[in-house]
Amino acid sequence: MKLSIVIVNYNVKYFLEQCLLSAKKAIKGLEAEFFVVDNCSSDNSIAYLKSRFPFVNFIENVDNLGFAKANNQAIRLCKGEYILLLNPDTVVGEHVLENVCRFMDEHPESGGVGVKMINGEGAFLPESKRGFPSPWTSFCKIFGLSFLFPKSKIFGKYHLKYLDENQLHEIDVMAGAFMMIRKETLDKCGLLDETFFMYGEDIDLSYRITLAGYKNYYLPESIIHYKGESTKKDKIHYVKIFYHAMLIFFRKHYPHYSKLYALFIYFAIGFRAALSLAIRLMKRVLCISSSKKSPVKVLIASEGSTAEKLKDIFTKKWNVQHFLQVNTNTTIPDFCVKASDSSITDVVFSDEMPFEKMITFMENTAHRKTFRIYCKESGCMISAKEAYQIETIK
């Protein structure tokens, strides 16, 4: 078997449904298997998905075991030459998996491959390619030097922004949202470290892959990563979990620096917590709402009865009165001309259009929009901020 795909789910059944639909299209021509590990979701994920995806091997946990443990459960059952760890809030194009597998076939020195990720507004996600958080790199991140000098090879090593996002590169760290790893590499360097509950396990595994003598690569194959709508980076809880994971990494791989680094970590937690509080207070004083604004003018990429249904949805839910429309066969230049209208707030695609084409359109839209994907079969509407079935709209 060529490929095993492992997805850990926790209360994101509609996102996972869309992820599976896109991945199912992307395995055409590949011998592949799917594993979904559910970490005790309360949204009825398994019951909702089982009948829709009979080809998936579902593992149901009675507790939330964390990202590393859940992935390891499935990895131990995988038969593929390559194992893909994939987040449920991702969408892959029809040729991405084939292209990444081909790259690994042609580069036996590759232990793992990450890809170019864009968010729900079409913007590049810098965590697609990262450097190892060495003492110096971590210092630059914690104290903002990497933010002030992002293109610097001295200060900006955390996100490697001096590397062209549209070119192939050897990198240090692959993002846990999409990590394709050679099974023989995992046999040599070990599975995910279960000491990490959430965050940091991708950095640790990437580091151990290089210690085992392999290389990690960044391949500019674009996917959507909605980035977990339930995780807000201005929350103190996120700050604590993230920096605690970094502390675990340092204690493991840089033991001589761990005490000094711990001081930086505690400082960072306090600093970020204070900054988060200050931002919230400022928003209250200035009466700035952090909630998403309702759509005003919508560009629909669909035709026929589906397009009319989408217009009806936006009219009923948000009282939208202004629409533009392109068909599923529209070209990139024609789409960009339509999407360049700065008054358009939202773009909705019907999944009658190839996912690969949607992603290309998102990347080439100059004015950032809220992009939504409508699944005609299940009646679900997905964006970075929300996911729901349209039958619930009255």
C-alpha positions in Angstrom: 0.0 0.0 0.0 1.3 3.4 -0.9 -0.4 5.8 1.6 -2.1 5.7 5.0 -4.0 8.9 6.0 -4.5 9.5 9.7 -6.8 12.2 11.0 -7.5 13.1 14.7 -10.9 14.6 15.3 -12.4 16.5 18.2 -15.8 18.1 17.8 -15.3 19.3 14.2 -17.5 16.9 12.3 -18.4 19.2 9.4 -14.8 20.3 8.9 -13.8 16.6 9.0 -16.5 15.7 6.5 -15.2 18.2 4.0 -11.6 17.1 4.6 -12.5 13.5 3.9 -14.4 14.5 0.7 -11.3 16.3 -0.6 -8.9 13.6 0.5 -11.1 10.9 -1.1 -10.8 12.7 -4.5 -7.1 13.2 -4.0 -6.2 9.5 -3.6 -7.4 8.6 -7.1 -4.7 6.4 -8.6 -3.2 5.7 -5.2 -3.6 2.6 -3.0 -4.6 4.3 0.2 -6.3 3.7 3.6 -7.9 6.1 6.0 -7.9 6.2 9.8 -10.0 8.7 11.8 -9.3 8.7 15.6 -12.1 10.5 17.5 -10.9 11.9 20.9 -14.3 11.6 22.7 -16.1 14.2 20.7 -19.5 15.5 22.1 -20.9 16.5 18.7 -21.9 13.0 17.6 -19.0 13.0 15.0 -18.7 9.2 14.6 -22.4 8.5 14.2 -22.6 11.4 11.7 -19.7 10.3 9.6 -19.7 6.4 9.6 -22.5 6.0 7.2 -21.1 8.6 4.8 -17.6 7.2 4.7 -17.7 3.4 5.0 -14.1 3.1 3.7 -12.7 4.9 6.8 -11.4 3.0 9.8 -12.8 4.8 12.8 -11.2 4.6 16.3 -13.4 5.9 19.1 -11.7 7.0 22.3 -13.6 7.3 25.6 -11.3 10.1 26.7 -9.5 12.9 25.0 -6.0 11.4 24.7 -4.4 14.3 23.0 -3.0 14.7 19.5 0.2 12.6 19.9 -1.4 9.5 21.5 -4.4 9.5 19.1 -2.1 9.7 16.1 0.0 6.9 17.4 -3.0 4.7 17.9 -3.6 4.8 14.1 0.0 4.8 13.0 0.6 1.4 14.7 -2.1 0.0 12.4 -0.9 1.7 9.2 0.2 -0.4 6.2 1.2 2.4 3.9 4.7 3.1 2.6 4.0 6.7 3.5 1.9 8.0 6.4 0.1 11.3 6.2 -0.9 13.1 9.5 -3.7 15.4 8.4 -5.8 17.9 10.4 -9.5 17.6 10.1 -9.8 21.4 9.3 -7.9 21.1 6.0 -8.9 20.8 2.4 -6.5 19.2 -0.1 -6.5 19.6 -3.9 -7.1 16.7 -6.3 -3.4 16.2 -7.1 -1.6 17.2 -3.9 -1.3 13.7 -2.4 -0.1 12.2 -5.7 2.5 14.9 -6.2 3.9 14.6 -2.6 4.1 10.8 -2.9 5.9 11.2 -6.2 8.3 13.6 -4.7 9.1 11.2 -1.9 9.5 8.4 -4.4 12.1 10.4 -6.2 13.9 11.6 -3.1 14.7 8.6 -0.8 16.6 11.0 1.5 13.3 12.7 2.4 12.0 11.6 5.8 9.0 13.9 5.7 7.3 16.6 3.6 5.2 19.5 4.5 3.2 21.7 2.1 2.1 25.3 1.5 -0.9 26.1 3.7 -3.3 29.0 3.2 -6.0 30.1 5.7 -9.7 30.7 5.1 -9.0 34.1 3.5 -6.4 32.8 1.1 -3.4 34.1 3.0 -0.2 32.1 3.3 0.4 30.5 6.7 4.0 31.1 7.9 4.0 27.9 10.0 4.1 26.0 6.7 7.9 26.1 7.0 9.8 26.6 10.2 13.2 26.4 11.7 14.0 24.5 14.9 13.4 26.5 18.1 17.1 26.6 19.1 17.9 28.8 22.1 18.7 31.7 19.8 15.7 31.2 17.5 13.4 31.0 20.6 14.9 34.1 22.1 14.2 36.0 18.9 10.6 34.8 18.8 9.8 35.4 22.4 11.2 38.9 22.4 9.7 39.9 19.0 12.9 40.1 17.0 11.6 37.6 14.5 8.5 39.8 14.1 10.5 43.0 13.6 13.0 41.4 11.2 11.0 38.6 9.5 13.3 38.4 6.4 16.5 38.2 8.4 18.5 35.0 8.3 19.8 35.9 11.8 16.6 36.9 13.5 13.9 35.3 11.4 14.7 31.6 11.5 11.5 30.6 13.3 9.3 31.0 10.3 12.0 31.0 7.6 10.3 34.0 5.9 13.5 34.6 3.9 12.7 31.4 1.9 10.4 31.8 -1.1 7.0 30.3 -0.2 6.5 29.2 -3.9 9.8 27.3 -4.1 10.9 23.8 -2.9 13.1 24.0 0.2 14.8 21.8 2.7 13.4 22.9 6.1 13.6 21.9 9.8 10.0 21.6 10.9 6.9 20.4 9.2 3.5 21.5 10.5 1.4 18.9 12.2 -1.6 19.9 10.1 0.0 18.1 7.1 3.0 15.8 7.6 3.7 13.1 5.1 6.3 10.8 6.6 8.1 7.7 5.3 7.0 4.7 7.4 10.6 3.4 7.6 11.6 6.8 9.0 9.1 6.4 11.9 10.3 2.8 12.4 13.8 4.3 12.9 13.2 7.5 14.8 10.0 6.5 16.7 6.4 7.7 16.8 5.1 11.0 18.2 6.2 11.7 21.7 3.1 11.3 23.9 4.6 13.7 26.5 3.2 16.4 24.3 -0.6 16.7 24.7 -1.1 19.4 22.1 1.5 21.5 20.2 5.2 20.8 20.0 4.9 17.1 18.9 5.4 18.1 15.3 8.6 20.0 16.1 9.9 17.1 18.2 9.2 14.6 15.5 10.7 16.8 12.8 13.9 17.1 14.9 14.2 13.4 15.5 13.7 12.7 11.8 16.8 14.8 11.0 18.7 13.1 13.8 17.9 9.8 12.1 19.7 11.0 9.0 16.7 12.1 6.9 15.8 15.5 5.4 12.5 17.4 5.8 11.2 19.3 2.8 8.7 22.1 2.1 6.8 21.5 -1.2 4.8 24.4 -2.6 1.6 22.3 -3.0 -1.2 24.4 -1.7 -3.9 23.2 0.8 -6.4 25.1 2.9 -5.9 24.9 6.7 -8.7 26.7 8.6 -6.5 26.6 11.7 -8.9 25.3 14.4 -11.6 27.9 14.8 -11.9 26.9 18.5 -8.3 27.9 19.2 -7.9 31.7 19.8 -4.3 32.8 20.1 -5.1 35.7 22.3 -6.3 33.4 25.0 -4.1 32.9 28.0 -4.8 29.2 27.9 -3.3 28.8 24.5 -0.2 30.7 25.5 0.3 28.4 28.5 -0.2 25.2 26.4 2.1 26.4 23.6 5.0 27.6 25.7 4.7 24.6 28.0 5.2 22.4 24.9 8.3 24.4 24.0 9.6 23.9 27.5 9.1 20.1 27.1 11.0 20.3 23.8 13.9 22.2 25.4 14.2 19.9 28.4 14.4 17.0 26.1 16.8 18.2 23.4 18.7 21.1 25.1 19.0 20.0 28.8 21.8 22.4 29.5 19.6 25.3 28.6 16.4 24.1 30.1 16.6 26.2 33.4 17.5 29.4 31.6 14.9 28.7 29.0 12.2 28.1 31.6 12.7 31.7 32.8 12.1 32.9 29.3 9.0 30.7 29.1 7.5 32.1 32.3 8.3 35.6 31.2 6.7 34.9 27.8 3.5 33.6 29.4 3.2 36.6 31.6 4.0 39.0 28.8 1.6 37.4 26.4 -1.2 37.2 29.0 -0.7 40.9 29.9 -0.7 41.8 26.2 -3.9 39.8 25.6 -5.6 41.5 28.6 -4.6 45.0 27.4 -5.9 44.3 23.9 -9.3 43.1 25.2 -9.6 46.2 27.5 -8.6 48.5 24.5 -11.3 46.9 22.4 -13.9 47.5 25.1 -12.9 51.1 25.5 -12.9 51.8 21.8 -16.0 49.7 21.3 -14.3 47.6 18.7 -16.2 44.4 18.1 -14.1 41.3 17.5 -17.0 39.3 16.0 -17.2 38.7 12.3 -19.3 41.1 10.3 -22.2 39.7 8.2 -21.8 39.3 4.5 -22.8 42.4 2.4 -22.0 41.4 -1.2 -21.4 37.8 -2.2 -19.6 36.3 -5.2 -21.1 32.8 -6.0 -19.0 30.3 -7.9 -21.7 28.0 -9.1 -24.6 27.9 -11.6 -28.1 26.6 -12.1 -30.2 25.5 -9.2 -27.2 25.3 -6.9 -26.5 29.0 -7.4 -30.1 29.9 -6.8 -30.1 27.9 -3.6 -27.0 29.6 -2.4 -28.5 33.0 -3.0 -31.5 31.9 -1.0 -29.3 30.8 1.9 -27.5 34.1 2.1 -30.7 36.1 1.7 -32.4 34.2 4.6 -29.5 34.0 7.0 -27.8 37.4 6.5 -30.4 39.4 4.4 -27.8 39.7 1.6 -29.3 41.6 -1.4 -26.2 41.9 -3.7 -24.7 39.0 -5.6 -22.2 38.4 -8.4 -21.8 35.1 -10.1 -19.3 33.0 -12.0 -19.7 29.5 -13.2 -17.6 26.5 -12.2 -15.7 26.6 -15.5 -14.5 30.2 -15.1 -10.8 30.9 -15.6 -8.5 32.4 -13.1 -8.3 35.8 -14.8 -12.0 36.0 -15.1 -12.5 35.0 -11.5 -9.9 37.6 -10.3 -11.6 40.4 -12.2 -14.9 39.6 -10.5 -13.3 39.0 -7.0 -11.4 42.3 -7.3 -14.6 44.2 -6.4 -13.7 45.6 -3.0 -17.3 45.6 -1.9 -17.5 41.8 -2.1 -17.1 40.5 1.5 -17.7 36.8 0.9 -17.0 34.2 -1.8 -18.9 30.9 -1.8 -17.8 27.9 -3.9 -20.0 24.9 -4.7 -18.0 21.6 -4.4 -19.1 20.9 -8.0 -15.9 22.8 -8.7 -12.6 21.0 -8.1 -11.1 21.7 -4.7 -7.7 22.4 -6.5 -9.4 25.2 -8.5 -11.0 26.7 -5.4 -7.6 26.9 -3.6 -6.0 28.5 -6.7 -8.8 31.1 -6.8 -8.3 31.9 -3.1 -4.5 32.3 -3.5 -5.0 34.7 -6.5 -7.6 37.0 -4.9 -6.0 40.3 -4.2 -8.5 41.6 -1.7 -8.9 39.1 1.1 -12.4 37.8 1.5 -14.2 35.2 3.7 -14.3 32.1 1.5 -17.0 29.5 2.0 -17.4 26.0 0.5 -20.8 24.5 0.0 -21.1 20.7 0.0 -24.0 19.9 -2.2 -24.4 16.3 -1.1 -24.5 16.9 2.7 -25.8 20.5 2.6 -23.0 21.8 4.7 -21.4 25.3 4.5 -17.9 25.6 5.7 -15.7 28.7 6.4 -12.8 29.5 8.7 -15.3 30.8 11.3 -18.2 28.4 11.1 -19.6 25.2 9.8 -23.3 24.2 9.7 -25.9 22.4 7.7 -28.1 24.7 5.7 -31.3 22.8 6.6 -31.0 24.6 10.0 -31.5 27.9 8.3 -35.1 29.1 8.3 
